Amino acid sequence: MSGGRAADIVIAGAGIVGSAAAYFLARQPATAGKRILLIERDKSFGQGSTARSAGGLRQQFSTPENIALSQATLAMLREGSALFGPDAEIGFREQGYLVLATPEGEPVLRENHAVQTAASAPISMLDPTALASTFPWLSTDGLAAGAFGATGEGWFDPPSVANVFRKAARENGVELIYGEITGIAREPTHIASVTLSDDTRIETGALVITVGAWSGAVAALAGVALPVEPRKRYIFVIDCRDVPDSLRDAPLTVDPGGVWFRPEGRFFICGKSPDETSEQPGGDLSDIDHAFFETEIWPALAARVPAFESVRVVNAWAGFYDYNTLDQNAVIGAHPDITNLYFATGFSGHGAQQGPAAGRAIAELIADGRFTSIDLTRFGYRRIAENRPLRERNVI
């Protein structure tokens, strides 16, 4: 054994969720001054979901808790320099989201809109005539309606925000160490320690699992079943020569079939979540399926945006969703039987946008014994143990 250490709180994973949790724990009166370790296996921070996210931020969800989480992150991004100082790089573009629906999908879109309106989300419902006049680059063939968030939605740079949280956490006394957790020692009702790949053993008063797509595997080290696994997603960068200025100002647009796109500098990025029956296994992130663009993405893009009939793929990358196979919603909270084990994972594609708020929530739970800013009780582990899904109907 390389040696032993001790910490009051160990946070597994230093992406946007774990880094936010570390920062807020270091700032909570009840946990300020505690020995908080933030453990990250990837020194480059380039392989996790945070680094490979498209960075969307939306309030268009079907679950009130998801709306509240995104609203809380929105407030943090808008505060930006006031929260972290004038040098904080956020990269937030409040350019909106547009979610489109066919006649068959319109009832669900309107039901979701009612939930959003009840949560004070500024989302407007547009009919085909309004869609055509507002977005002249859009083909409205086959559309019945669209939900448009002109404000309070857009995209940001998740790696930069995660770095801001990590830097602020370390300035408040959090220690960042690099290593992979390969063992967890558990007593019947609590976590005693974690062991790293170099055999370093760390005794801990609490363990927070925020390792994204690998959370299920880490939880299994403690004998805990957590239905979170990696699901591969592709993002393609496309160039289009004949683009009207109005298209460069487009919101992140989601076609009824699931294809999405948004502007990115002089280019555009786009993607699609595959059908459940054709999901890709975890695998190598450097392996890009370009045929997926040709068969699944480009035809829908060209049909919805005529300017995209002639495009060229100039780059592509892949990343993992931390996919909760039970209900595609996050698991945030304490284990009901292991009193010092906490989760903030399983976001299924919306972890970057909800990470800051989720990190704050888990810090509140550890420090105060309860959620204070947002009641996330329904997102707790108990629903996992009881196989009781709480489904999000607007997963992109």
C-alpha positions in Angstrom: 0.0 0.0 0.0 1.3 3.4 -1.0 -0.1 5.0 2.2 -3.2 6.1 4.0 -5.1 9.4 4.2 -8.3 10.7 5.7 -10.9 13.1 4.6 -14.2 14.4 5.9 -15.8 14.3 2.4 -14.5 12.5 -0.8 -16.1 13.6 -4.1 -15.5 11.1 -6.9 -15.4 13.0 -10.2 -14.2 16.5 -10.9 -16.4 17.4 -13.8 -18.9 20.2 -13.6 -21.1 18.4 -11.0 -18.3 17.3 -8.7 -16.5 20.6 -8.9 -19.6 22.5 -8.1 -20.4 20.3 -5.2 -16.8 20.8 -3.9 -17.1 24.6 -4.2 -20.5 24.8 -2.4 -19.4 22.4 0.3 -16.3 24.5 1.0 -18.6 27.6 1.3 -21.4 26.0 3.4 -21.0 27.2 7.0 -21.5 23.6 8.3 -18.8 22.1 6.1 -16.4 25.0 5.6 -12.9 24.1 6.8 -13.6 20.4 6.5 -11.1 18.2 4.7 -12.7 17.8 1.2 -11.0 15.8 -1.4 -12.0 16.0 -5.1 -10.7 12.9 -7.0 -10.4 12.9 -10.8 -8.9 10.1 -12.9 -8.4 12.2 -16.0 -5.7 14.8 -15.7 -6.6 16.3 -19.0 -10.3 16.6 -18.1 -10.9 15.8 -21.8 -12.7 12.5 -21.7 -15.6 13.1 -19.4 -19.1 14.2 -20.3 -18.4 17.8 -19.3 -15.7 18.3 -21.8 -17.7 16.8 -24.7 -21.0 18.3 -24.0 -22.8 20.7 -26.5 -23.4 22.9 -23.5 -27.2 23.5 -24.0 -29.2 25.2 -21.3 -33.0 24.9 -21.4 -36.0 25.1 -19.3 -38.1 23.0 -21.6 -38.5 19.9 -19.5 -41.5 17.8 -18.4 -40.4 17.5 -14.8 -40.6 20.5 -12.4 -37.4 19.6 -10.7 -35.5 19.6 -14.0 -36.9 23.1 -14.8 -35.9 24.3 -11.4 -32.4 22.9 -11.7 -31.8 24.7 -15.0 -33.3 27.9 -13.7 -30.9 27.8 -10.8 -27.9 27.2 -13.1 -29.2 30.0 -15.4 -29.1 32.4 -12.4 -25.5 31.4 -11.7 -24.4 31.9 -15.3 -26.1 35.3 -15.4 -24.3 36.3 -12.2 -21.0 35.0 -13.6 -18.4 37.6 -12.5 -20.4 38.6 -9.4 -20.3 35.0 -8.2 -16.7 34.1 -9.2 -14.9 37.3 -10.0 -14.4 39.4 -13.1 -12.0 36.9 -14.7 -14.5 34.1 -14.7 -15.1 32.7 -18.2 -18.6 31.5 -18.7 -19.2 31.7 -22.5 -23.0 31.9 -22.1 -25.0 32.7 -25.3 -28.7 33.3 -24.4 -29.9 32.5 -27.9 -32.8 30.3 -27.1 -34.3 26.8 -27.7 -36.9 25.9 -30.3 -38.6 22.5 -29.9 -40.8 21.5 -32.8 -43.7 19.1 -32.9 -45.8 17.3 -35.5 -49.6 17.0 -35.0 -49.0 13.6 -33.2 -46.5 15.2 -30.9 -48.3 18.4 -30.2 -50.3 17.2 -27.2 -47.2 16.2 -25.3 -45.5 19.5 -26.3 -48.5 21.4 -24.9 -48.6 19.3 -21.7 -44.9 20.0 -21.2 -45.5 23.7 -21.9 -48.1 23.8 -19.2 -45.6 22.4 -16.7 -43.0 24.9 -17.8 -45.5 27.8 -17.5 -46.4 26.7 -14.0 -42.7 26.9 -13.2 -42.5 30.5 -14.6 -40.4 29.4 -17.6 -40.7 32.0 -20.3 -41.6 29.6 -23.1 -43.9 30.6 -26.0 -46.1 28.3 -28.1 -45.9 29.2 -31.8 -48.2 27.9 -34.6 -46.8 27.2 -38.1 -47.6 30.7 -39.3 -45.7 32.3 -36.4 -42.9 29.8 -36.8 -42.5 30.8 -40.5 -42.5 34.5 -39.8 -40.1 34.2 -36.8 -37.7 31.8 -38.4 -37.7 32.4 -42.2 -35.0 29.7 -42.7 -37.4 27.0 -41.3 -39.5 24.7 -43.4 -42.8 24.2 -41.5 -43.9 21.2 -43.5 -45.5 18.6 -41.2 -45.3 20.9 -38.1 -48.2 21.7 -35.8 -46.4 23.8 -33.2 -43.1 24.9 -31.7 -42.1 25.8 -28.2 -39.6 28.7 -28.1 -37.6 30.0 -25.2 -36.3 33.4 -26.5 -34.7 34.1 -23.1 -33.4 31.9 -20.3 -32.2 29.3 -22.8 -29.1 28.9 -25.0 -25.7 27.4 -24.5 -22.4 27.9 -22.6 -19.0 26.4 -22.3 -19.2 23.5 -19.8 -15.4 22.9 -19.5 -14.8 26.6 -18.7 -17.6 26.6 -16.1 -16.3 23.4 -14.5 -12.8 25.0 -14.3 -14.2 28.1 -12.7 -15.8 25.9 -10.0 -12.6 23.8 -9.5 -10.4 26.9 -9.2 -12.8 28.5 -6.7 -13.1 25.2 -4.7 -9.3 24.9 -4.4 -9.1 28.6 -3.4 -11.5 27.7 -0.6 -9.4 24.8 0.7 -10.6 21.8 -1.4 -7.8 19.4 -2.4 -7.8 18.0 -6.0 -6.0 14.7 -6.4 -5.7 12.6 -9.5 -6.4 8.9 -9.3 -9.0 6.3 -10.1 -11.2 4.8 -7.4 -10.8 1.0 -7.6 -12.1 -0.1 -4.3 -14.7 1.0 -1.7 -14.7 -0.4 1.8 -18.3 -0.5 3.2 -19.6 -1.3 6.6 -23.3 -2.3 6.7 -24.6 1.2 7.0 -21.7 3.5 6.0 -18.7 3.9 3.6 -15.5 3.5 5.5 -12.9 4.3 2.8 -12.0 4.3 -0.8 -8.9 2.9 -2.5 -7.2 4.3 -5.5 -5.4 2.5 -8.3 -2.0 3.2 -6.7 -3.3 1.5 -3.5 -3.7 4.7 -1.6 -6.4 4.2 1.0 -8.5 7.2 2.0 -10.8 7.0 5.1 -13.8 9.2 4.6 -16.7 10.5 6.5 -18.8 10.8 3.3 -18.6 9.7 -0.3 -20.2 11.6 -3.2 -20.4 9.8 -6.5 -20.4 12.3 -9.4 -18.4 10.3 -12.0 -21.0 10.6 -14.7 -21.1 7.7 -17.1 -19.0 5.6 -14.8 -21.1 6.1 -11.7 -22.8 2.7 -12.0 -19.4 1.0 -12.0 -18.1 3.0 -9.0 -21.3 2.4 -7.0 -20.9 -1.3 -7.7 -17.6 -1.2 -5.8 -19.7 -0.6 -2.7 -22.2 -3.3 -3.6 -24.8 -0.7 -4.7 -26.9 -1.2 -7.8 -27.1 2.1 -9.7 -28.6 2.0 -13.3 -26.3 4.6 -14.8 -24.1 3.6 -17.7 -22.3 5.2 -20.7 -24.3 5.9 -23.8 -22.3 7.2 -26.8 -23.4 10.3 -28.6 -22.0 12.0 -31.7 -21.7 15.7 -32.4 -20.9 16.7 -36.0 -19.6 20.1 -37.0 -20.9 21.2 -40.4 -20.1 24.0 -42.8 -22.7 25.6 -45.0 -21.7 28.3 -47.5 -25.1 29.9 -48.3 -26.4 30.8 -44.9 -28.7 33.8 -44.2 -27.8 35.9 -41.2 -31.1 34.9 -39.6 -29.9 31.3 -39.5 -26.6 32.2 -37.8 -28.8 33.8 -35.1 -30.9 30.6 -34.8 -31.8 29.1 -31.4 -30.8 25.5 -30.7 -33.5 23.8 -32.7 -34.9 20.3 -32.1 -36.7 18.6 -35.0 -39.6 16.3 -34.1 -37.5 13.2 -34.9 -34.8 14.2 -32.4 -32.2 15.8 -34.7 -30.9 19.1 -33.3 -28.6 21.8 -34.4 -27.2 25.2 -33.3 -24.8 27.8 -34.6 -21.2 27.5 -33.4 -19.1 30.4 -34.7 -19.0 30.3 -38.5 -20.1 26.7 -38.4 -23.0 24.7 -36.9 -23.0 21.6 -34.7 -25.7 18.9 -34.8 -26.6 15.5 -33.4 -29.3 13.1 -32.5 -29.9 10.5 -29.8 -30.4 7.1 -31.4 -33.4 4.9 -30.9 -33.3 2.8 -27.8 -33.0 -0.3 -30.0 -29.9 1.0 -31.8 -27.9 2.4 -28.9 -24.2 2.2 -29.2 -22.1 0.5 -26.4 -19.6 2.7 -24.5 -16.6 1.9 -26.6 -13.8 4.2 -28.0 -14.7 7.9 -28.2 -12.3 8.3 -31.1 -14.4 5.9 -33.2 -16.9 8.2 -35.0 -19.7 6.7 -37.1 -20.0 9.1 -40.0 -22.6 7.0 -41.6 -24.9 8.0 -38.7 -24.7 11.6 -40.0 -25.5 10.6 -43.6 -28.5 8.4 -42.7 -30.0 9.7 -39.5 -29.1 13.4 -39.3 -28.5 15.1 -42.6 -31.8 14.1 -44.3 -33.8 15.6 -41.4 -31.6 18.7 -41.4 -32.0 19.3 -45.1 -35.8 18.8 -44.9 -36.3 21.2 -42.0 -33.7 23.8 -43.1 -33.4 24.0 -46.9 -30.1 25.9 -46.5 -28.6 22.7 -45.1 -29.2 20.7 -48.3 -25.6 21.4 -49.2 -23.3 21.0 -46.1 -19.9 19.6 -45.4 -18.8 17.8 -42.2 -15.6 19.5 -41.1 -15.2 17.8 -37.7 -16.9 15.5 -35.2 -16.5 14.1 -31.7 -18.2 11.7 -29.4 -19.0 11.8 -25.7 -21.0 9.8 -23.2 -24.3 10.5 -21.6 -24.5 9.3 -18.0 -27.6 7.4 -18.9 -30.1 6.4 -16.2 -31.7 3.4 -17.8 -34.6 3.5 -15.3 -36.2 6.9 -16.2 -33.6 9.2 -17.8 -33.6 11.5 -14.8 -30.8 12.3 -12.4 -30.2 10.5 -9.1 -29.5 13.2 -6.6 -29.5 12.5 -2.8 -28.4 10.1 -0.2 -28.6 6.3 -0.1 -31.5 5.4 2.2 -29.5 2.7 4.0 -25.8 3.8 3.6 -26.0 7.0 5.6 -22.8 8.7 4.2 -23.2 7.8 0.5 -24.5 10.4 -1.8 -25.2 10.6 -5.6 -25.4 13.3 -8.2 -25.4 11.5 -11.5 -27.5 9.9 -14.2 -28.6 13.1 -15.9 -28.9 11.4 -19.2 -27.8 14.3 -21.3 -28.6 17.4 -19.2 -25.9 17.1 -16.6 -23.8 20.1 -17.9 -26.7 22.5 -17.6 -27.9 21.2 -14.3 -24.5 20.4 -12.8 -23.9 23.7 -10.9 -27.4 23.6 -9.3 -27.1 19.8 -8.5 -23.7 20.4 -6.9 -25.2 23.1 -4.7 -28.1 20.8 -3.8 -25.9 17.9 -2.8 -23.8 20.3 -0.7 -26.9 21.5 1.1 -28.0 18.0 1.8 -24.6 17.0 3.3 -24.1 20.2 5.2 -27.7 20.8 6.5 -29.3 17.4 6.2 -31.9 18.6 3.8 -32.4 20.3 0.4 -32.9 24.0 0.9 -32.7 25.8 -2.5 -34.6 23.1 -4.5 -36.6 20.2 -3.1 -35.1 17.2 -5.0 -36.5 14.5 -2.8 -38.2 12.8 -5.8 -34.8 12.5 -7.5 -33.4 10.4 -4.6 -32.1 6.9 -4.7 -35.2 5.4 -3.1 -37.0 5.4 -6.4 -34.1 3.4 -7.8 -34.3 0.8 -5.0 -38.1 0.6 -5.4 -38.0 0.5 -9.3 -40.3 3.4 -9.4 -39.5 5.5 -12.5 -39.9 9.3 -12.6 -39.7 9.8 -16.3 -38.5 12.9 -18.2 -40.3 13.1 -21.5 -38.1 15.7 -23.1 -34.7 14.1 -23.4 -32.7 15.4 -26.3 
